[in-house]
Amino acid sequence: MRPGPPPRGGLLLVCALAFAIAALAGCGGGSRSENRPPPASPSPRTTSPEKLCAQLISHWARVVLDGGKQAGLDYQAMGLSGGQHQILLDVTAAARAEQKRQGADAARKLIDSQASARCAERYRSGSPTGGPWQ
């Protein structure tokens, strides 16, 4: 004897049983899931404008000070606004002078402290005015 296809009634019974188990397990989208609150999703992490500014300035000041391949990029290619670019120029000039006096480690510390202080000042009352590139 050759085995034939399962009887139609048996297949329907298996499908109905699988659906019932899924519904009882909470996978069915029935009223049980509607009564539950949605799962809590983590809040997105954001970086404050002054911290982001300080990170950008510190990064690019190091690149410029080290004379890296990207040191010749213009400020827009670096992702900086005009105001941030001015901070970068000031911080980099101070870091060059510090590097001559005290060495590379002192220059890096100065970069971090001045970038933080200047960016905090720039964003002390929220975002600067004058357009997105100011």
Secondary structure as UniProt FT lines:
FT   HELIX           8..24
FT   TURN            25..26
FT   HELIX           31..34
FT   HELIX           49..66
FT   HELIX           69..72
FT   TURN            75..79
FT   HELIX           82..102
FT   HELIX           104..122
FT   TURN            123..125
FT   TURN            132..133
//
